[in-house]
């Protein structure tokens, strides 16, 4: 189908039906759900349609099916909703790395050879350690560019061989730059050349941020449909960043002053998102 779509950064490309199918499968949609969404979306395409509009239409169709797939499909938008500050995103990354077997720290100050540095996150275990910066963007279309990558590499050079813990493995030799959106191609080439680790929504191709969140089920609470934005903000203020936090600490819902039935509905949604059957493999 030769329909031009307009991406979040203003560029255009031909609509790729497999790209839509893949995003639905990665969210756990069944083949029947994938075919349903695709068939309905195809009837509403037109030249110049925004990718955000395609997403909204697919999301609405999934919501009508009353399955946890809609929440998983909304993951990318849910990350944007963690703002306006980048601090919740830093905490989410710490939880992600913790789930992968690391001890983590956030918002630490380290002395470099020439300057002090506030490091967004540090992670270490008995075999590996790294520090990094989280570049949070509140809307799609904003890419992390070469200037940020060069700045991050300069920080690595100044911090090199400092330590983030007492073990010998904790010498700083690795710096990660992580964003919830994308990197420019120039930033990706530069990072590959100098040895800077990049992690974004879709980079690297395998084991990117999206893959790792899905695999470890570190879903931000902003995916929840049973809570308002204000209620989610209250929970974030009380340190609730991911859905799993609500199952482990359900009493925090008392701060929302909701009914018992609403309380149960929220926890049921969380349980469905985390443990509802996922039929597709990440690609």
VOLUMTOR-838668 format. One record per residue (C-alpha): residue in one letter; x, y, z. Coordinates in steps of 0.2 Angstrom, whole numbers, plus 5000, padded with zeros to 4 digits. Example, Ala and Ser with C-alpha at 12.3 -4.5 7.8 and 13.67 -1.06 7.14 Angstrom:
<sites>
a506249785039 s506849955036 
</sites>
This chain:
<sites>
x500050005000 x500850164994 x500250285008 x501450415015 x501450435034 x502150585043 x503250535058 x503450625074 x505050715068 x504150785053 x504950665040 x503850555029 x503950375024 x502850245016 x501650155027 x502349985032 x501049865037 x502349745044 x502949885056 x501149895063 x500949705064 x502649695073 x502249825086 x500649735090 x501449565091 x502749635103 x501349695114 x500649525115 x499249535103 x498549375097 x498549345078 x496649375078 x496949545087 x498349595075 x497249555060 x495749645067 x496749805071 x497749805054 x496149775044 x495249925053 x496750045052 x496950005033 x495250075030 x495650245038 x497350275030 x497650435019 x499250515012 x500050625026 x499250535041 x500250555057 x501050405065 x500250465081 x498550455073 x498850275067 x499450235085 x497850315093 x496750215081 x497650055085 x497550085103 x495750125103 x495349965094 x496349865107 x495449955121 x493849895114 x494449715116 x494649745135 x496249655136 x497949705144 x498649725127 x498149905125 x499149955140 x500749865134 x500449935117 x500450115125 x502150085133 x503050215123 x501750355126 x501750295144 x503650335146 x503250515139 x501950535153 x503350505167 x503750685165 x503950835165 x505550805174 x506750665170 x506850605188 x505550465187 x506350405171 x507950385180 x507150285194 x506350175181 x508050135173 x508750095190 x507249975193 x507649895176 x509449875179 x509049805196 x507849675188 x509349625177 x510449585193 x511349745197 x511449855212 x510950025207 x511150205213 x510350365206 x510850555207 x512550525214 x514050655213 x515750585208 x517350685207 x518250675190 x520050725186 x519450895182 x517650925188 x516250855198 x514850765189 x513150725194 x512750545188 x511050495184 x511250315188 x512650185192 x512449995191 x513649865197 x513749675201 x515149555204 x515549545185 x515149715177 x514849895181 x514350055172 x513750235175 x512650335164 x511550485159 x509650475156 x509050595143 x507150605145 x506050685132 x504150725135 x503650705117 x504050605102 x505150675088 x506450745099 x508050645096 x509650635107 x511050705095 x512850715093 x513150855105 x512450755119 x513450595114 x515050695114 x514650775131 x514350605138 x516050535131 x516950685138 x516250645155 x516850465154 x518550525150 x518550635165 x517850495177 x518850355170 x519550245183 x518550325197 x517550195207 x515650175211 x515850045224 x517249955234 x517549805223 x518849795209 x517549785196 x516849955200 x518150055191 x517250175179 x517650115161 x515950115154 x514650255151 x512850235145 x511850365137 x509950315138 x508450405131 x506650365130 x506550425112 x507850395098 x509650445093 x510150535078 x511150425066 x512650535068 x512550505087 x512450325084 x514050325073 x515050425085 x514550315100 x515050165090 x516750245086 x517250305103 x516450155113 x515050245121 x513550135125 x511850195119 x510150125124 x508550195116 x506750145113 x507350055097 x509250055098 x510149935097 x509049835086 x508949685098 x508949715117 x508449895116 x507449985129 x505749925123 x506349745123 x507149755141 x505549835148 x504449705141 x505549565145 x505749615163 x503949685165 x504549855171 x502949935165 x502850125171 x501250155181 x500750285167 x500150135157 x498750115169 x497050155162 x496050145178 x496950295186 x496850485181 x498450585177 x498250675194 x498150505203 x499650435194 x500650595199 x500150565218 x500850395217 x502450445208 x502650575222 x502650435234 x503950335225 x502850215215 x503650215198 x503150045190 x501649935191 x502449805201 x502649925215 x500749925218 x500649745220 x502049745232 x501449895241 x499549905238 x499250015254 x499950165245 x498250175236 x497550245251 x498350415246 x497150415231 x495550415242 x494750295231 x493350165234 x493749985239 x492949925222 x494150055213 x495549995223 x495249815218 x495049865199 x496749955199 x497649805207 x496649685194 x497249795180 x499049785186 x498949595188 x498249585170 x499649695163 x501049595172 x500349415171 x499149415157 x499549295144 x500849355131 x500749245115 x502049325105 x503949335106 x504949495106 x505649535089 
</sites>
